[in-house]
């Protein structure tokens, strides 16, 4: 058999489809906003928390409208859109889905319809450690969780 060549063969495989059991996947809003709800449970007295439903009920045209009646907060017309937010004359640090957005105004970055959860801290008191910024200690933080994260 040494040196003999084998004749080429052709193998054809036929697909046999197999039916899989159906499954349902549910993404609960609470799961998607787990961090938001953890902060709310731990820091209720230090911050204001707004859900998408809260924002919808208020009929906010701009995200900053949520702060109109918060003591120590001043809203002024922005040169771009909506309002600027100041806490005791100071610009709060803005965070979107866990990412710091320095030198930005809330209304320039996100619209009320895009917000799933909103946390508002008027100072460093109660602010989660990962959202603290030494340069804006007295200015507080606005933490936004969007619907499409």
DSSP file (Angstrom, degrees, kcal/mol; ACC not computed):
  #  RESIDUE AA STRUCTURE BP1 BP2  ACC     N-H-->O    O-->H-N    N-H-->O    O-->H-N    TCO  KAPPA ALPHA  PHI   PSI    X-CA   Y-CA   Z-CA
    1    1 A X    >         0   0    0      0, 0.0     3,-1.6     0, 0.0     2,-0.2   0.000 360.0 360.0 360.0  -5.7    0.0    0.0    0.0
    2    2 A X  T 3   +     0   0    0      1,-0.3     3,-0.1     3,-0.0     0, 0.0  -0.495 360.0  12.3 -70.0 133.4    2.9    2.3    0.1
    3    3 A X  T 3  S+     0   0    0      1,-0.3    -1,-0.3    -2,-0.2     2,-0.2   0.368  92.3 133.6  83.8  -4.2    2.8    4.9   -2.6
    4    4 A X    <   -     0   0    0     -3,-1.6     2,-0.4     1,-0.0    -1,-0.3  -0.571  49.5-137.8 -79.5 143.0   -0.8    4.3   -3.5
    5    5 A X        -     0   0    0     -2,-0.2     2,-0.3    -3,-0.1    -1,-0.0  -0.835  13.9-132.4 -99.7 136.9   -3.1    7.3   -3.9
    6    6 A X        -     0   0    0     -2,-0.4     2,-0.2     1,-0.1     3,-0.1  -0.636  25.2-109.7 -85.7 144.8   -6.6    7.2   -2.4
    7    7 A X        -     0   0    0     -2,-0.3    -1,-0.1     1,-0.1     0, 0.0  -0.515  41.8-102.0 -70.9 139.1   -9.4    8.3   -4.5
    8    8 A X        -     0   0    0     -2,-0.2     2,-0.3     1,-0.0    -1,-0.1  -0.320  38.4-156.2 -63.2 145.6  -11.0   11.6   -3.3
    9    9 A X        -     0   0    0     -3,-0.1     2,-0.5     2,-0.0    -1,-0.0  -0.887   6.2-145.1-120.4 152.6  -14.2   11.2   -1.4
   10   10 A X        -     0   0    0     -2,-0.3     2,-0.5     2,-0.0    -2,-0.0  -0.981  10.6-166.4-121.0 127.4  -17.0   13.7   -0.9
   11   11 A X        -     0   0    0     -2,-0.5     2,-0.5     2,-0.0    -2,-0.0  -0.958   3.1-166.4-114.7 125.4  -18.9   13.9    2.4
   12   12 A X        -     0   0    0     -2,-0.5     2,-0.4     2,-0.0    -2,-0.0  -0.953   4.6-158.0-114.7 124.4  -22.1   15.8    2.5
   13   13 A X        -     0   0    0     -2,-0.5     2,-0.5     0, 0.0    -2,-0.0  -0.844   6.5-148.1-101.0 135.9  -23.7   16.7    5.9
   14   14 A X        -     0   0    0     -2,-0.4     2,-0.2     2,-0.0    -2,-0.0  -0.885  19.5-123.2-102.5 129.2  -27.3   17.5    6.2
   15   15 A X        -     0   0    0     -2,-0.5     2,-0.6     1,-0.1     0, 0.0  -0.493  19.4-161.3 -70.5 137.5  -28.4   20.0    8.8
   16   16 A X        -     0   0    0     -2,-0.2    -1,-0.1     2,-0.0     2,-0.0  -0.919  16.7-140.1-118.5 102.5  -31.0   18.6   11.2
   17   17 A X        -     0   0    0     -2,-0.6     2,-0.5     1,-0.0    -2,-0.0  -0.337  12.9-154.9 -65.7 141.5  -32.6   21.5   13.0
   18   18 A X        -     0   0    0     -2,-0.0     2,-0.5     0, 0.0    -1,-0.0  -0.967  12.8-129.9-118.8 133.0  -33.3   21.1   16.6
   19   19 A X        -     0   0    0     -2,-0.5     2,-0.3     1,-0.0     3,-0.0  -0.676  22.7-150.4 -84.6 127.8  -36.1   23.0   18.3
   20   20 A X        -     0   0    0     -2,-0.5     2,-0.1     1,-0.1    -1,-0.0  -0.654  24.7 -99.8 -94.8 152.7  -35.0   24.7   21.5
   21   21 A X        -     0   0    0     -2,-0.3     2,-0.1     1,-0.1    -1,-0.1  -0.417  44.8-109.9 -64.8 145.1  -37.2   25.3   24.5
   22   22 A X        -     0   0    0     -2,-0.1     2,-0.3    -3,-0.0    -1,-0.1  -0.422  35.9-166.7 -74.8 154.3  -38.5   28.9   24.6
   23   23 A X        -     0   0    0     -2,-0.1     2,-0.5     2,-0.0    -1,-0.0  -0.990  13.7-142.8-142.1 151.7  -37.3   31.2   27.3
   24   24 A X        -     0   0    0     -2,-0.3     2,-0.5     2,-0.0    -2,-0.0  -0.952  11.1-163.2-115.6 131.4  -38.3   34.6   28.6
   25   25 A X        -     0   0    0     -2,-0.5     2,-0.5     2,-0.0    -2,-0.0  -0.965   6.9-168.6-115.5 125.6  -35.8   37.2   29.6
   26   26 A X        -     0   0    0     -2,-0.5     2,-0.8     2,-0.0    -2,-0.0  -0.955  10.2-163.2-117.0 128.6  -37.0   40.1   31.8
   27   27 A X        -     0   0    0     -2,-0.5     2,-0.2     4,-0.0    -2,-0.0  -0.904  17.2-154.2-107.9 102.9  -34.9   43.1   32.5
   28   28 A X    >>  -     0   0    0     -2,-0.8     4,-1.9     1,-0.1     3,-0.5  -0.552  17.8-131.2 -77.5 140.2  -36.4   44.8   35.4
   29   29 A X  H 3> S+     0   0    0      1,-0.2     4,-2.0    -2,-0.2    -1,-0.1   0.882 109.1  59.1 -57.0 -38.1  -35.9   48.6   35.7
   30   30 A X  H 34 S+     0   0    0      1,-0.2    -1,-0.2     2,-0.2     7,-0.2   0.878 105.4  48.5 -61.1 -37.4  -34.9   48.0   39.3
   31   31 A X  H X4 S+     0   0    0     -3,-0.5     3,-1.4     1,-0.2    -1,-0.2   0.913 110.6  50.1 -67.7 -42.7  -32.0   45.7   38.2
   32   32 A X  H 3< S+     0   0    0     -4,-1.9     3,-0.2     1,-0.3    -2,-0.2   0.804 118.0  40.4 -65.4 -29.2  -30.8   48.1   35.6
   33   33 A X  T 3X S+     0   0    0     -4,-2.0     4,-2.5    -5,-0.2     5,-0.3  -0.072  75.5 132.4-108.5  31.5  -30.8   50.9   38.2
   34   34 A X  H <> S+     0   0    0     -3,-1.4     4,-2.1     1,-0.2    -1,-0.2   0.894  73.9  47.8 -50.9 -47.8  -29.4   48.7   41.0
   35   35 A X  H  > S+     0   0    0     -3,-0.2     4,-2.5     1,-0.2    -1,-0.2   0.898 109.9  53.2 -64.1 -40.7  -26.8   51.3   42.0
   36   36 A X  H  > S+     0   0    0      1,-0.2     4,-2.3     2,-0.2    -1,-0.2   0.941 112.0  44.5 -57.1 -49.6  -29.4   54.1   42.0
   37   37 A X  H  X S+     0   0    0     -4,-2.5     4,-2.1    -7,-0.2    -1,-0.2   0.820 110.7  54.6 -70.0 -30.3  -31.7   52.2   44.3
   38   38 A X  H  X S+     0   0    0     -4,-2.1     4,-1.8    -5,-0.3    -1,-0.2   0.937 110.5  46.1 -65.0 -45.5  -28.8   51.2   46.6
   39   39 A X  H  X S+     0   0    0     -4,-2.5     4,-2.6     1,-0.2    -2,-0.2   0.915 111.8  52.1 -61.6 -42.4  -27.8   54.9   47.0
   40   40 A X  H  X S+     0   0    0     -4,-2.3     4,-0.6     1,-0.2    -1,-0.2   0.900 109.9  48.4 -62.2 -41.2  -31.5   55.8   47.6
   41   41 A X  H  < S+     0   0    0     -4,-2.1    -1,-0.2     1,-0.2    -2,-0.2   0.853 120.0  37.5 -67.4 -34.6  -31.8   53.2   50.4
   42   42 A X  H  < S+     0   0    0     -4,-1.8    -2,-0.2     1,-0.2    -1,-0.2   0.762 126.8  30.6 -89.3 -27.1  -28.6   54.3   52.1
   43   43 A X  H >X  +     0   0    0     -4,-2.6     3,-1.4    -5,-0.2     4,-1.2   0.010  68.0 134.7-127.6  28.6  -28.7   58.1   51.7
   44   44 A X  T 3< S+     0   0    0     -4,-0.6     3,-0.2     1,-0.3    -1,-0.1   0.802  77.7  46.8 -51.7 -36.3  -32.3   59.2   51.6
   45   45 A X  T 34 S+     0   0    0      1,-0.2    -1,-0.3    -3,-0.2    -2,-0.1   0.700 111.9  50.1 -83.8 -17.5  -31.9   62.1   53.9
   46   46 A X  T <4 S+     0   0    0     -3,-1.4    76,-0.6    80,-0.1     2,-0.3   0.593 114.1  31.4 -94.7 -12.1  -28.7   63.5   52.2
   47   47 A X  E  < S-A  121   0A   0     -4,-1.2     2,-0.4    -3,-0.2    74,-0.2  -0.886  70.3-118.8-141.4 167.4  -29.9   63.6   48.7
   48   48 A X  E     -A  120   0A   0     72,-2.2    72,-2.3    -2,-0.3     2,-0.4  -0.936  29.4-162.4-107.7 135.9  -32.9   64.0   46.4
   49   49 A X  E     -A  119   0A   0     -2,-0.4     2,-0.4    70,-0.2    70,-0.2  -0.975   7.1-175.0-123.5 132.1  -33.7   61.0   44.2
   50   50 A X  E     -A  118   0A   0     68,-2.6    68,-2.4    -2,-0.4     2,-0.2  -0.991   8.0-157.2-128.7 130.5  -35.9   61.2   41.1
   51   51 A X  E  >  -A  117   0A   0     -2,-0.4     4,-2.2    66,-0.2    66,-0.2  -0.480  39.8 -99.6 -93.0 172.0  -37.1   58.3   39.0
   52   52 A X  H  > S+     0   0    0     64,-1.4     4,-2.4     1,-0.2     5,-0.1   0.870 126.9  54.0 -58.4 -36.2  -38.2   58.5   35.3
   53   53 A X  H  > S+     0   0    0     63,-0.2     4,-2.7     2,-0.2    -1,-0.2   0.902 105.9  51.2 -66.3 -41.5  -41.8   58.5   36.6
   54   54 A X  H  > S+     0   0    0      2,-0.2     4,-1.7     1,-0.2    -2,-0.2   0.918 112.2  47.2 -59.2 -43.8  -41.1   61.4   39.0
   55   55 A X  H  X>S+     0   0    0     -4,-2.2     5,-1.5     1,-0.2     4,-0.8   0.904 112.1  49.5 -66.0 -42.2  -39.7   63.4   36.1
   56   56 A X  H ><5S+     0   0    0     -4,-2.4     3,-0.8     1,-0.2    -2,-0.2   0.921 109.0  52.5 -62.5 -44.4  -42.6   62.5   33.9
   57   57 A X  H 3<5S+     0   0    0     -4,-2.7    -1,-0.2     1,-0.3    -2,-0.2   0.851 108.0  51.3 -62.0 -35.0  -45.2   63.5   36.6
   58   58 A X  H 3<5S-     0   0    0     -4,-1.7    -1,-0.3    -5,-0.2    -2,-0.2   0.676 103.3-133.7 -76.1 -16.1  -43.5   66.9   37.0
   59   59 A X  T <<5 -     0   0    0     -3,-0.8     2,-0.2    -4,-0.8    -3,-0.2   0.882  31.5-168.7  66.0  37.9  -43.7   67.5   33.3
   60   60 A X      < -     0   0    0     -5,-1.5    -1,-0.2     1,-0.2    52,-0.1  -0.412  21.2-169.7 -65.5 126.2  -40.1   68.7   33.2
   61   61 A X  S    S+     0   0    0     -2,-0.2     2,-0.3     1,-0.2    51,-0.3   0.811  81.5  23.9 -80.1 -33.8  -39.1   70.4   29.9
   62   62 A X  S >  S-     0   0    0     49,-0.1     3,-1.5    50,-0.1     4,-0.3  -0.938  83.1-119.0-128.9 152.2  -35.4   70.4   31.0
   63   63 A X  G >  S+     0   0    0     47,-0.5     3,-1.7    -2,-0.3     4,-0.2   0.859 112.6  63.3 -58.6 -35.7  -33.7   68.1   33.5
   64   64 A X  G >  S+     0   0    0      1,-0.3     3,-2.1     2,-0.2    -1,-0.3   0.716  82.3  79.5 -63.9 -20.3  -32.8   71.2   35.6
   65   65 A X  G X  S+     0   0    0     -3,-1.5     3,-1.3     1,-0.3    -1,-0.3   0.749  79.0  70.8 -59.0 -22.6  -36.5   71.8   36.2
   66   66 A X  G <  S+     0   0    0     -3,-1.7    -1,-0.3    -4,-0.3     3,-0.3   0.698  97.7  50.0 -66.9 -17.9  -36.4   69.1   38.9
   67   67 A X  G X  S+     0   0    0     -3,-2.1     3,-1.6    -4,-0.2    -1,-0.2   0.304  74.5 108.4-104.2   8.2  -34.3   71.4   41.1
   68   68 A X  T <  S+     0   0    0     -3,-1.3    -1,-0.2     1,-0.3     7,-0.1   0.825  88.3  34.2 -57.3 -35.2  -36.6   74.5   40.9
   69   69 A X  T 3  S+     0   0    0     -3,-0.3     2,-0.6    -4,-0.2    -1,-0.3   0.149  86.9 118.8-109.1  19.3  -37.8   74.2   44.5
   70   70 A X    X   -     0   0    0     -3,-1.6     3,-1.8     1,-0.1    -3,-0.0  -0.762  69.8-116.0 -88.7 123.7  -34.7   72.8   46.1
   71   71 A X  T 3  S+     0   0    0     -2,-0.6     3,-0.1     1,-0.2    -2,-0.1  -0.290  98.2  20.1 -58.3 137.8  -33.4   75.2   48.9
   72   72 A X  T 3  S+     0   0    0      1,-0.3    16,-2.6    15,-0.1     2,-0.4   0.345  98.4 115.6  86.7  -6.0  -29.9   76.6   48.1
   73   73 A X  E <   -E   87   0B   0     -3,-1.8     2,-0.4    14,-0.2    -1,-0.3  -0.832  44.6-167.9-102.5 133.8  -30.2   75.9   44.3
   74   74 A X  E     -E   86   0B   0     12,-2.9    12,-2.1    -2,-0.4     2,-0.4  -0.974   3.5-161.0-119.3 131.9  -30.3   78.7   41.8
   75   75 A X  E     +E   85   0B   0     -2,-0.4     2,-0.3    10,-0.2    10,-0.2  -0.926  12.6 178.4-109.5 136.7  -31.3   78.2   38.1
   76   76 A X  E     -E   84   0B   0      8,-1.5     8,-3.2    -2,-0.4    -2,-0.0  -0.970  40.7 -86.3-134.7 151.4  -30.3   80.8   35.5
   77   77 A X  E     -E   83   0B   0     -2,-0.3     6,-0.3     6,-0.2     2,-0.2  -0.313  45.8-134.0 -58.0 132.6  -30.9   80.9   31.8
   78   78 A X        -     0   0    0      4,-2.3     4,-0.1     1,-0.1    -1,-0.1  -0.542  10.1-128.6 -85.7 154.0  -28.2   79.0   29.9
   79   79 A X  S    S+     0   0    0     -2,-0.2    -1,-0.1     2,-0.1     3,-0.1   0.657 106.7  30.4 -75.4 -14.7  -26.5   80.5   26.9
   80   80 A X  S    S-     0   0    0      1,-0.3     2,-0.3     2,-0.0    -3,-0.0   0.798 127.8 -29.0-104.6 -75.1  -27.2   77.2   25.0
   81   81 A X  S    S-     0   0    0      2,-0.1    -1,-0.3    -4,-0.0    26,-0.1  -0.996 100.2 -13.1-148.4 148.0  -30.3   75.4   26.2
   82   82 A X  S    S-     0   0    0     -2,-0.3    -4,-2.3    -4,-0.1     2,-0.3  -0.335  95.1 -42.9  66.8-138.5  -32.3   75.2   29.5
   83   83 A X  E     -E   77   0B   0     -6,-0.3    24,-0.6    -2,-0.1     2,-0.3  -0.868  41.6-119.4-130.0 158.9  -30.8   76.5   32.7
   84   84 A X  E     -E   76   0B   0     -8,-3.2    -8,-1.5    -2,-0.3     2,-0.5  -0.757  29.2-139.5 -90.8 148.0  -27.5   76.4   34.6
   85   85 A X  E     +E   75   0B   0     -2,-0.3     7,-0.5   -10,-0.2     2,-0.4  -0.941  23.3 177.2-112.2 127.2  -27.7   74.8   38.0
   86   86 A X  E     -EF  74  91B   0    -12,-2.1   -12,-2.9    -2,-0.5     2,-0.6  -0.994  19.0-155.1-131.4 138.9  -25.8   76.4   40.9
   87   87 A X  E >  S-EF  73  90B   0      3,-3.0     3,-1.7    -2,-0.4   -14,-0.2  -0.956  88.1 -21.7-112.1 114.9  -25.7   75.4   44.6
   88   88 A X  T 3  S-     0   0    0    -16,-2.6    -1,-0.2    -2,-0.6   -15,-0.1   0.876 129.9 -51.6  49.5  40.7  -24.8   78.3   46.8
   89   89 A X  T 3  S+     0   0    0    -17,-0.3     2,-0.3     1,-0.2    -1,-0.3   0.481 117.6 112.8  81.7   4.3  -23.3   80.0   43.7
   90   90 A X  E <  S-F   87   0B   0     -3,-1.7    -3,-3.0    48,-0.1     2,-0.5  -0.857  70.0-117.3-116.7 144.5  -21.1   77.0   42.8
   91   91 A X  E     -F   86   0B   0     -2,-0.3    -5,-0.2    -5,-0.2    48,-0.1  -0.683  31.5-134.8 -82.3 119.2  -21.3   74.5   39.8
   92   92 A X        -     0   0    0     -2,-0.5     2,-0.3    -7,-0.5    49,-0.3  -0.334  25.3-102.0 -70.4 155.2  -22.1   70.9   40.9
   93   93 A X  E     -b  141   0A   0     47,-2.3    49,-2.9    43,-0.2     2,-0.4  -0.616  36.2-142.2 -77.4 134.2  -20.1   68.0   39.4
   94   94 A X  E     -b  142   0A   0      7,-0.5     7,-3.1    -2,-0.3     2,-0.4  -0.846  18.0-175.6-103.7 133.0  -22.1   66.2   36.8
   95   95 A X  E     -bC 143 100A   0     47,-2.6    49,-3.0    -2,-0.4     2,-0.5  -0.996   6.0-166.6-127.1 131.4  -21.9   62.4   36.4
   96   96 A X  E >  S-bC 144  99A   0      3,-2.7     3,-2.1    -2,-0.4    49,-0.2  -0.977  76.6 -23.1-120.1 118.5  -23.6   60.5   33.6
   97   97 A X  T 3  S-     0   0    0     47,-3.3    48,-0.1    -2,-0.5    -1,-0.1   0.860 129.3 -47.8  48.7  42.2  -23.8   56.7   34.0
   98   98 A X  T 3  S+     0   0    0     46,-0.4     2,-0.5     1,-0.2    -1,-0.3   0.436 114.9 115.9  84.8  -0.3  -20.9   56.7   36.3
   99   99 A X  E <   -C   96   0A   0     -3,-2.1    -3,-2.7     2,-0.0    -1,-0.2  -0.890  66.3-123.6-107.4 130.6  -18.7   58.9   34.1
  100  100 A X  E     -C   95   0A   0     -2,-0.5     2,-0.4    -5,-0.2    -5,-0.2  -0.487  20.0-167.7 -70.2 134.6  -17.6   62.3   35.2
  101  101 A X    >   -     0   0    0     -7,-3.1     3,-0.8    -2,-0.2    -7,-0.5  -0.764  16.6-159.5-123.9  82.7  -18.5   65.1   32.8
  102  102 A X  T 3   +     0   0    0     -2,-0.4     3,-0.1     1,-0.2    -9,-0.1  -0.248  66.5  10.1 -69.1 151.3  -16.5   68.2   34.0
  103  103 A X  T 3  S+     0   0    0      1,-0.2     2,-0.4   -12,-0.1    -1,-0.2   0.817  99.0 127.2  54.8  37.3  -17.4   71.7   33.2
  104  104 A X    <   -     0   0    0     -3,-0.8     2,-0.4   -10,-0.0    -1,-0.2  -0.939  56.1-131.8-126.4 147.7  -20.8   70.7   31.7
  105  105 A X    >>  -     0   0    0     -2,-0.4     3,-0.9     1,-0.1     4,-0.9  -0.781  20.7-127.8 -95.7 141.0  -24.3   71.8   32.4
  106  106 A X  H >> S+     0   0    0     -2,-0.4     4,-2.3     1,-0.3     3,-1.1   0.896 107.4  51.5 -52.6 -49.0  -27.0   69.2   32.9
  107  107 A X  H 34 S+     0   0    0    -24,-0.6    -1,-0.3     1,-0.3   -25,-0.1   0.734 106.1  55.8 -67.9 -22.2  -29.4   70.5   30.3
  108  108 A X  H <4 S+     0   0    0     -3,-0.9    -1,-0.3   -25,-0.2    -2,-0.2   0.696 115.7  37.5 -78.4 -19.1  -26.7   70.6   27.6
  109  109 A X  H << S+     0   0    0     -3,-1.1     2,-0.3    -4,-0.9    -2,-0.2   0.818 120.2  19.2-103.4 -39.0  -25.9   66.9   28.2
  110  110 A X     <  -     0   0    0     -4,-2.3   -47,-0.5    36,-0.0     2,-0.3  -0.980  58.4-140.6-142.2 146.9  -29.2   65.1   28.8
  111  111 A X    >   -     0   0    0     -2,-0.3     3,-1.7   -49,-0.1     4,-0.5  -0.726  33.6-111.1-102.2 157.8  -33.0   65.5   28.3
  112  112 A X  G >  S+     0   0    0    -51,-0.3     3,-1.2    -2,-0.3   -56,-0.1   0.831 115.7  60.7 -56.9 -33.7  -35.6   64.5   30.8
  113  113 A X  G 3  S+     0   0    0      1,-0.2    -1,-0.3   -58,-0.1    34,-0.0   0.706 101.8  53.4 -68.3 -18.9  -36.9   61.7   28.5
  114  114 A X  G <  S+     0   0    0     -3,-1.7    33,-2.5    32,-0.1     2,-0.5   0.530  87.7 100.7 -90.6  -7.4  -33.4   60.0   28.6
  115  115 A X  E <   + D   0 146A   0     -3,-1.2    31,-0.2    -4,-0.5     3,-0.1  -0.681  35.9 170.6 -90.8 126.6  -33.2   59.9   32.4
  116  116 A X  E    S+     0   0A   0     29,-3.2   -64,-1.4    -2,-0.5     2,-0.3   0.746  77.6   2.8 -95.2 -34.0  -34.0   56.6   34.2
  117  117 A X  E     -AD  51 145A   0     28,-2.0    28,-3.1   -66,-0.2    -1,-0.4  -0.988  61.7-163.0-154.0 146.6  -32.8   57.9   37.6
  118  118 A X  E     -AD  50 144A   0    -68,-2.4   -68,-2.6    -2,-0.3     2,-0.4  -0.992   2.6-168.8-137.5 125.8  -31.4   61.2   39.0
  119  119 A X  E     -AD  49 143A   0     24,-3.1    24,-2.8    -2,-0.4     2,-0.4  -0.932   5.3-168.1-113.4 138.5  -29.5   61.7   42.3
  120  120 A X  E     -AD  48 142A   0    -72,-2.3   -72,-2.2    -2,-0.4     2,-0.5  -0.957   5.7-177.2-134.0 115.1  -28.8   65.2   43.6
  121  121 A X  E     -AD  47 141A   0     20,-3.0    20,-2.1    -2,-0.4   -74,-0.1  -0.951  14.0-160.8-112.5 123.2  -26.4   65.9   46.4
  122  122 A X  S    S-     0   0    0    -76,-0.6     2,-0.3    -2,-0.5    -1,-0.1   0.543  77.8  -0.7 -83.3  -5.8  -26.1   69.5   47.6
  123  123 A X  S    S-     0   0    0      2,-0.3    18,-0.3   -77,-0.2    15,-0.2  -0.885  92.0 -81.0-158.2-171.9  -22.7   68.9   49.3
  124  124 A X  S >  S+     0   0    0     13,-0.6     3,-1.7    -2,-0.3     2,-0.2   0.680  90.6 113.6 -75.3 -15.6  -20.3   66.0   49.8
  125  125 A X  T 3  S-     0   0    0      1,-0.3    -2,-0.3   -79,-0.0    -3,-0.1  -0.388  94.2  -2.2 -59.9 120.5  -22.4   64.8   52.7
  126  126 A X  T 3  S+     0   0    0      1,-0.3    -1,-0.3    -2,-0.2     2,-0.2   0.296  93.5 141.9  82.7 -10.2  -23.8   61.5   51.8
  127  127 A X    <   -     0   0    0     -3,-1.7    -1,-0.3    -4,-0.1     5,-0.1  -0.461  62.1-106.6 -65.3 130.1  -22.3   61.5   48.3
  128  128 A X    >   -     0   0    0     -2,-0.2     3,-2.3     1,-0.1     4,-0.2  -0.298  29.5-116.9 -56.7 141.7  -21.1   58.0   47.3
  129  129 A X  G >  S+     0   0    0      1,-0.3     3,-1.6     2,-0.2    -1,-0.1   0.831 112.1  58.3 -52.5 -40.6  -17.3   57.8   47.5
  130  130 A X  G 3  S+     0   0    0      1,-0.3    -1,-0.3     3,-0.0    -2,-0.1   0.643 107.7  49.2 -68.9 -11.4  -16.9   57.1   43.8
  131  131 A X  G <  S+     0   0    0     -3,-2.3     2,-0.3   -36,-0.0    -1,-0.3   0.222  84.2 114.2-110.4  13.0  -18.7   60.3   43.0
  132  132 A X    <   -     0   0    0     -3,-1.6     2,-0.4    -4,-0.2     5,-0.1  -0.640  41.7-173.3 -85.3 142.7  -16.7   62.6   45.3
  133  133 A X    >   -     0   0    0     -2,-0.3     3,-1.6     1,-0.1     7,-0.1  -0.965  18.4-151.7-137.8 117.7  -14.6   65.3   43.7
  134  134 A X  G >  S+     0   0    0     -2,-0.4     3,-1.0     1,-0.3     4,-0.2   0.789  93.8  62.0 -61.8 -28.6  -12.3   67.4   45.9
  135  135 A X  G 3  S+     0   0    0      1,-0.3    -1,-0.3     2,-0.1     3,-0.1   0.691 111.9  36.8 -74.0 -15.8  -12.4   70.4   43.6
  136  136 A X  G X> S+     0   0    0     -3,-1.6     4,-1.0     1,-0.1     3,-0.8  -0.152  73.0 140.1-126.6  39.8  -16.2   70.8   44.0
  137  137 A X  G X4 S+     0   0    0     -3,-1.0   -13,-0.6     1,-0.3     3,-0.5   0.897  80.1  34.3 -49.8 -51.4  -16.6   69.8   47.7
  138  138 A X  G 34 S+     0   0    0      1,-0.2    -1,-0.3   -15,-0.2   -48,-0.1   0.592 109.2  69.2 -83.1  -9.7  -19.2   72.5   48.5
  139  139 A X  G <4 S-     0   0    0     -3,-0.8    -1,-0.2     1,-0.2    -2,-0.2   0.665  87.8-149.5 -88.4 -16.6  -20.8   72.3   45.1
  140  140 A X    <<  -     0   0    0     -4,-1.0   -47,-2.3    -3,-0.5     2,-0.3  -0.235  15.4 -87.1  78.8-170.6  -22.4   68.9   45.4
  141  141 A X  E     -bD  93 121A   0    -20,-2.1   -20,-3.0   -18,-0.3     2,-0.5  -0.990  13.8-151.9-144.1 148.0  -23.1   66.4   42.6
  142  142 A X  E     -bD  94 120A   0    -49,-2.9   -47,-2.6    -2,-0.3     2,-0.6  -0.990  19.7-168.3-117.6 119.3  -25.7   65.5   40.0
  143  143 A X  E     -bD  95 119A   0    -24,-2.8   -24,-3.1    -2,-0.5     2,-0.4  -0.944   3.6-167.9-114.0 120.0  -25.7   61.9   39.1
  144  144 A X  E     -bD  96 118A   0    -49,-3.0   -47,-3.3    -2,-0.6     2,-0.5  -0.904  11.0-164.7-112.9 132.7  -27.7   60.8   36.1
  145  145 A X  E     - D   0 117A   0    -28,-3.1   -29,-3.2    -2,-0.4   -28,-2.0  -0.974  21.1-148.8-112.6 117.9  -28.6   57.2   35.1
  146  146 A X  E >   - D   0 115A   0     -2,-0.5     3,-0.9   -31,-0.2   -31,-0.2  -0.430  18.4-123.8 -89.6 162.3  -29.8   57.1   31.6
  147  147 A X  T 3  S+     0   0    0    -33,-2.5   -32,-0.1     1,-0.2    -1,-0.1   0.767 106.7  53.1 -72.8 -26.4  -32.3   54.7   30.0
  148  148 A X  T 3         0   0    0    -34,-0.4    -1,-0.2     1,-0.2   -33,-0.0  -0.011 360.0 360.0-102.9  31.9  -29.9   53.5   27.3
  149  149 A X    <         0   0    0     -3,-0.9    -1,-0.2  -117,-0.0    -2,-0.1   0.484 360.0 360.0 -89.0 360.0  -26.9   52.5   29.4
